[in-house]
Amino acid sequence: MRRGDGTAARPRQPLLDRVFPAIGDGEVTDRPGVGSRVKLVFLLAVLAFGTLFLARRWGELSAVFGQLSWPAVAVAVPLAGLAQFAAMNTFRAITADLGQPLPVTPAGRIYFVSQLGKYLPGTVWGMIALVTLSAQYRIARKTSFAAGLLTLAFSVATAVLLAGLLLPFGALQWVRHFWYVGLVIPVLPLALHPAVFGTLIDAALRRIGRQPLPRRMTRAGTLRTAGWQSLSWFLFGLHAWALVVALGGPATPATLAVSTGGFALSYGIGPLFVLTPAGAGIRETALVFTLGAVVGATTALAVALVSRVILVATDFAQAGVWSSAARRASPVGVRLGTPHAQAIDGN
């Protein structure tokens, strides 16, 4: 095709190529200097926003931590770490079901480093990091892009389902005011059906100039993914419950149910508010509304603040640990920013 002046017009680049210009489908960039600079800027921005978040709340946090015992923190921290590990396996189950399985260590590096993107305003940064890191392990961009969307979809859907099932056990008076939200619960399992979500993903890929995925998720893969994500929310709920009990709340089944359902709902919907880093403010408000129904607003706010600090710390620790493990376990060629990476065996 030629322009009006007779010169040949450049072909229009697909949207995914414009968003991720440095890395081709399943290829590693041959510009390590660019990759290193982008990684450094990303890390500095994440550290800046994370520090700002903690600095703004340091007065409240200092008072709350004074009420906590170290044994309670010693219980809550590993539970949070295990919950994050289960969430990582949600992503890993999806990539495996889409035909590009990852060993645990590379999957941990991709997932946990990309999770730091949530501390920047806008959900897009986490997705950019996930697609960029996945390319280092020969994961096609459209596959990692779809896996990122599916991971978010399963997180939100299972969070709403668990909240709908568990919150009535201890926060029925609060739930009754939002009865209309229950109308979407029967729709969520249908929306996650492989045929339905697969069609939506393929349509989205066509819109951004990519071919459909070579394979869709299976029913078995869908159940596996939902199982890992549900386990993640349950462990997060135990983490919140440990903090509730440590701060004087009752150690009852009802409190556990509301801790799990309230935490899942508040943290599940956080990424939907794309302008707030890591759902800051939104998650705490939602958790205070739900958990406050059984332990009071003061205790619920204290739990929300302490939990946030623990999760910030474990997010950064997980990213560091898994990145270090991936560098030790993988050939030199698959490291971030290194050209001509060798393919990794997905088994």
C-alpha positions as CSV (number, residue, x, y, z in Angstrom):
1,M,0.0,0.0,0.0
2,R,1.3,3.5,-0.9
3,R,0.7,6.9,0.5
4,G,-0.5,9.8,-1.6
5,D,3.1,10.9,-2.3
6,G,3.8,7.6,-3.9
7,T,6.0,6.2,-1.0
8,A,5.2,2.9,0.5
9,A,3.3,3.1,3.8
10,R,4.7,1.1,6.7
11,P,2.4,-1.7,7.8
12,R,0.4,-1.0,10.9
13,Q,1.9,-2.7,13.9
14,P,-0.3,-4.9,16.0
15,L,-1.2,-3.4,19.4
16,L,0.6,-6.1,21.3
17,D,3.8,-5.3,19.4
18,R,3.5,-1.6,20.2
19,V,2.9,-2.3,23.9
20,F,5.8,-4.8,24.1
21,P,8.1,-3.6,21.3
22,A,11.4,-5.1,22.4
23,I,10.3,-8.7,22.6
24,G,8.8,-10.9,19.9
25,D,6.6,-13.9,20.4
26,G,8.7,-16.3,22.4
27,E,11.9,-14.5,21.6
28,V,14.4,-12.8,23.9
29,T,15.5,-9.2,23.3
30,D,19.0,-8.8,21.9
31,R,19.4,-5.5,23.6
32,P,20.5,-6.4,27.1
33,G,21.3,-2.7,28.0
34,V,17.7,-1.7,27.3
35,G,16.4,-4.6,29.4
36,S,18.7,-3.7,32.3
37,R,17.6,-0.1,32.3
38,V,13.9,-0.9,32.1
39,K,14.4,-3.4,35.0
40,L,16.2,-0.8,37.1
41,V,13.6,1.9,36.5
42,F,10.8,-0.6,37.3
43,L,12.4,-1.6,40.6
44,L,13.2,2.0,41.6
45,A,9.6,3.1,40.9
46,V,8.2,0.2,42.9
47,L,10.5,0.9,45.8
48,A,9.5,4.6,45.8
49,F,5.8,3.9,45.8
50,G,6.1,1.2,48.4
51,T,8.1,3.4,50.7
52,L,5.6,6.3,50.2
53,F,2.7,4.0,51.2
54,L,4.4,2.9,54.4
55,A,5.6,6.4,55.3
56,R,2.1,7.8,55.1
57,R,0.7,5.3,57.5
58,W,3.7,4.9,59.9
59,G,2.0,6.6,62.8
60,E,-1.0,4.2,62.7
61,L,1.2,1.2,62.1
62,S,3.5,1.9,65.0
63,A,0.5,2.0,67.4
64,V,-1.0,-1.2,66.0
65,F,2.3,-3.2,66.1
66,G,2.6,-2.3,69.7
67,Q,-0.5,-4.3,70.4
68,L,0.7,-7.4,68.6
69,S,2.7,-10.3,70.0
70,W,5.6,-11.7,68.0
71,P,4.1,-15.2,68.0
72,A,1.1,-13.9,66.2
73,V,3.3,-12.3,63.5
74,A,5.3,-15.5,63.3
75,V,2.1,-17.3,62.4
76,A,0.7,-14.7,60.0
77,V,3.8,-14.2,58.0
78,P,4.3,-17.9,56.8
79,L,0.6,-18.2,56.1
80,A,0.8,-15.1,53.9
81,G,3.8,-16.6,52.1
82,L,2.1,-19.9,51.5
83,A,-1.0,-18.1,50.2
84,Q,1.2,-16.2,47.7
85,F,2.8,-19.5,46.7
86,A,-0.6,-21.0,46.0
87,A,-1.5,-17.9,43.9
88,M,1.7,-18.4,41.9
89,N,0.6,-21.9,41.2
90,T,-2.7,-20.5,39.8
91,F,-0.6,-18.8,37.1
92,R,1.5,-21.9,36.6
93,A,-1.5,-24.1,36.2
94,I,-2.9,-21.8,33.5
95,T,0.3,-21.6,31.5
96,A,0.6,-25.4,31.6
97,D,-3.0,-25.9,30.5
98,L,-2.4,-23.5,27.6
99,G,0.4,-25.7,26.4
100,Q,3.5,-23.9,27.7
101,P,4.3,-25.4,31.2
102,L,6.9,-23.8,33.4
103,P,9.1,-25.3,36.1
104,V,8.4,-24.0,39.6
105,T,11.4,-21.7,39.9
106,P,11.0,-19.8,36.6
107,A,7.3,-19.5,37.3
108,G,8.0,-18.1,40.7
109,R,10.4,-15.5,39.3
110,I,8.0,-14.4,36.6
111,Y,5.0,-14.3,38.9
112,F,6.5,-12.6,42.0
113,V,8.5,-10.0,40.1
114,S,5.6,-9.1,38.0
115,Q,3.4,-8.8,41.2
116,L,5.6,-5.8,42.2
117,G,4.0,-3.9,39.4
118,K,0.8,-3.6,41.4
119,Y,2.6,-1.0,43.6
120,L,2.6,1.4,40.7
121,P,-0.5,3.2,39.7
122,G,-2.3,1.2,37.0
123,T,-2.7,-2.6,36.6
124,V,-0.9,-2.5,33.3
125,W,2.6,-2.5,34.8
126,G,2.3,-5.9,36.3
127,M,1.0,-7.2,33.0
128,I,4.0,-5.7,31.1
129,A,6.4,-7.2,33.6
130,L,4.7,-10.6,33.3
131,V,4.8,-10.7,29.5
132,T,8.4,-9.4,29.4
133,L,9.7,-11.9,31.9
134,S,7.8,-14.8,30.4
135,A,9.5,-14.1,27.0
136,Q,12.8,-15.0,28.7
137,Y,11.5,-18.5,29.0
138,R,10.2,-18.8,25.4
139,I,6.6,-18.2,26.4
140,A,4.8,-16.5,23.5
141,R,3.5,-13.1,24.3
142,K,-0.1,-13.9,23.4
143,T,0.1,-16.9,25.8
144,S,1.5,-15.0,28.7
145,F,-0.9,-12.1,28.0
146,A,-3.8,-14.5,28.1
147,A,-2.4,-16.2,31.2
148,G,-2.2,-12.8,33.0
149,L,-5.8,-12.1,32.1
150,L,-6.9,-15.5,33.2
151,T,-5.0,-15.3,36.5
152,L,-6.8,-12.0,37.3
153,A,-10.2,-13.4,36.2
154,F,-9.8,-16.5,38.4
155,S,-8.6,-14.3,41.3
156,V,-11.6,-12.0,41.2
157,A,-14.2,-14.7,40.4
158,T,-13.1,-17.1,43.2
159,A,-12.9,-14.1,45.6
160,V,-16.5,-13.1,45.0
161,L,-17.7,-16.7,45.1
162,L,-16.0,-17.3,48.5
163,A,-17.2,-14.1,49.9
164,G,-20.8,-14.9,48.9
165,L,-20.5,-18.3,50.5
166,L,-18.7,-17.4,53.7
167,L,-19.7,-13.8,54.7
168,P,-23.3,-14.8,55.6
169,F,-22.0,-17.0,58.4
170,G,-20.8,-14.1,60.5
171,A,-21.7,-10.9,58.7
172,L,-25.3,-11.5,57.5
173,Q,-26.5,-8.1,58.5
174,W,-23.8,-6.5,56.4
175,V,-24.4,-8.8,53.5
176,R,-28.1,-8.2,53.4
177,H,-27.5,-4.6,52.4
178,F,-25.7,-5.8,49.2
179,W,-28.0,-8.7,48.3
180,Y,-27.9,-7.7,44.6
181,V,-24.3,-8.6,44.4
182,G,-25.4,-12.2,44.9
183,L,-27.1,-12.2,41.5
184,V,-23.7,-12.3,39.8
185,I,-22.5,-15.4,41.8
186,P,-24.3,-18.0,39.6
187,V,-22.8,-16.3,36.5
188,L,-19.2,-16.5,37.6
189,P,-18.7,-20.3,37.1
190,L,-20.2,-20.0,33.7
191,A,-17.9,-17.1,32.8
192,L,-14.9,-19.2,33.7
193,H,-16.0,-22.1,31.6
194,P,-13.2,-22.9,29.0
195,A,-15.6,-22.4,26.1
196,V,-16.8,-19.0,27.3
197,F,-13.6,-17.5,28.5
198,G,-11.6,-19.0,25.6
199,T,-13.9,-17.3,23.1
200,L,-13.5,-14.0,24.9
201,I,-9.7,-14.3,25.0
202,D,-9.6,-15.2,21.2
203,A,-11.7,-12.2,20.4
204,A,-9.5,-9.9,22.5
205,L,-6.4,-11.3,20.7
206,R,-7.9,-10.6,17.3
207,R,-8.7,-7.1,18.4
208,I,-5.0,-6.4,19.2
209,G,-3.8,-8.0,16.0
210,R,-2.9,-11.5,17.2
211,Q,-4.0,-15.0,16.1
212,P,-6.1,-17.0,18.6
213,L,-4.4,-19.2,21.1
214,P,-3.4,-22.6,19.7
215,R,-5.2,-24.3,22.5
216,R,-7.7,-23.3,25.2
217,M,-7.9,-24.3,28.8
218,T,-9.5,-27.7,29.6
219,R,-12.1,-28.5,32.2
220,A,-9.5,-30.3,34.3
221,G,-7.1,-27.3,34.0
222,T,-9.9,-24.9,35.0
223,L,-10.7,-27.0,38.1
224,R,-7.0,-27.2,39.0
225,T,-6.6,-23.4,38.6
226,A,-9.7,-22.7,40.6
227,G,-8.5,-25.0,43.3
228,W,-5.1,-23.3,43.7
229,Q,-6.7,-19.9,43.8
230,S,-9.3,-21.0,46.4
231,L,-6.5,-22.5,48.5
232,S,-4.7,-19.1,48.2
233,W,-7.7,-17.2,49.5
234,F,-8.2,-19.7,52.4
235,L,-4.6,-19.3,53.5
236,F,-4.9,-15.5,53.3
237,G,-8.0,-15.9,55.4
238,L,-6.1,-17.9,58.1
239,H,-3.4,-15.2,58.0
240,A,-6.1,-12.5,58.7
241,W,-7.7,-14.6,61.3
242,A,-4.4,-15.1,63.2
243,L,-4.1,-11.3,63.3
244,V,-7.8,-10.9,64.5
245,V,-7.2,-13.3,67.4
246,A,-3.9,-11.6,68.3
247,L,-5.7,-8.3,68.5
248,G,-8.4,-9.6,70.9
249,G,-11.0,-10.8,68.4
250,P,-12.9,-14.1,69.1
251,A,-11.4,-17.3,67.8
252,T,-14.6,-18.7,66.5
253,P,-15.6,-20.4,63.2
254,A,-17.8,-17.3,62.3
255,T,-14.8,-15.0,62.7
256,L,-12.7,-17.4,60.5
257,A,-15.4,-17.4,57.8
258,V,-15.7,-13.6,57.8
259,S,-11.9,-13.2,57.8
260,T,-11.6,-15.5,54.8
261,G,-14.6,-14.1,52.9
262,G,-13.8,-10.5,53.8
263,F,-10.1,-10.8,52.9
264,A,-10.9,-12.5,49.6
265,L,-13.4,-9.9,48.6
266,S,-11.3,-6.9,49.6
267,Y,-8.1,-8.1,48.0
268,G,-9.8,-9.7,45.1
269,I,-11.4,-6.5,43.9
270,G,-8.3,-4.4,44.6
271,P,-6.8,-4.8,41.1
272,L,-10.0,-3.6,39.5
273,F,-9.3,-0.1,40.8
274,V,-6.4,0.5,38.4
275,L,-5.5,4.1,39.6
276,T,-4.6,3.1,43.1
277,P,-1.2,1.3,43.7
278,A,-2.0,-2.2,45.0
279,G,-5.6,-1.2,45.7
280,A,-4.4,1.1,48.5
281,G,-7.3,2.4,50.5
282,I,-9.8,0.3,48.6
283,R,-8.8,-3.0,50.1
284,E,-8.5,-1.6,53.6
285,T,-11.9,0.0,53.4
286,A,-13.6,-3.1,52.1
287,L,-11.9,-5.3,54.8
288,V,-13.0,-2.9,57.5
289,F,-16.6,-3.0,56.3
290,T,-16.7,-6.8,56.2
291,L,-14.5,-7.8,59.1
292,G,-15.8,-4.9,61.2
293,A,-19.2,-6.6,61.3
294,V,-17.8,-9.2,63.7
295,V,-14.9,-7.6,65.5
296,G,-15.6,-3.9,65.3
297,A,-14.1,-1.2,63.0
298,T,-11.1,-0.5,65.2
299,T,-9.8,-4.1,65.2
300,A,-10.7,-4.5,61.6
301,L,-8.6,-1.5,60.6
302,A,-5.7,-2.7,62.7
303,V,-5.8,-6.1,61.0
304,A,-6.0,-4.4,57.6
305,L,-3.0,-2.2,58.3
306,V,-0.8,-4.9,59.8
307,S,-1.7,-7.3,57.0
308,R,-0.8,-4.7,54.4
309,V,2.7,-4.3,55.9
310,I,3.2,-8.1,56.1
311,L,2.1,-8.5,52.5
312,V,4.3,-5.7,51.2
313,A,7.3,-7.4,53.0
314,T,6.5,-10.8,51.7
315,D,5.9,-9.6,48.1
316,F,9.4,-8.1,48.0
317,A,10.9,-11.1,49.8
318,Q,9.3,-13.6,47.4
319,A,10.5,-11.6,44.3
320,G,14.0,-11.5,45.7
321,V,14.1,-15.2,46.7
322,W,12.6,-16.6,43.5
323,S,14.8,-14.3,41.3
324,S,17.9,-15.5,43.1
325,A,16.8,-19.1,42.8
326,A,16.1,-18.8,39.1
327,R,19.6,-17.3,38.4
328,R,21.2,-20.2,40.2
329,A,19.1,-22.9,38.6
330,S,18.8,-21.7,35.0
331,P,21.5,-21.5,32.3
332,V,23.1,-18.1,31.9
333,G,21.2,-17.6,28.6
334,V,17.8,-17.4,30.1
335,R,18.5,-14.5,32.5
336,L,16.6,-11.3,32.1
337,G,18.2,-9.1,29.4
338,T,20.6,-11.8,28.1
339,P,20.5,-12.4,24.4
340,H,20.0,-15.7,22.6
341,A,18.4,-17.5,25.5
342,Q,18.1,-21.2,25.2
343,A,14.7,-22.9,25.5
344,I,13.9,-24.4,28.9
345,D,12.4,-27.8,29.3
346,G,8.8,-27.3,30.5
347,N,8.6,-30.6,32.3
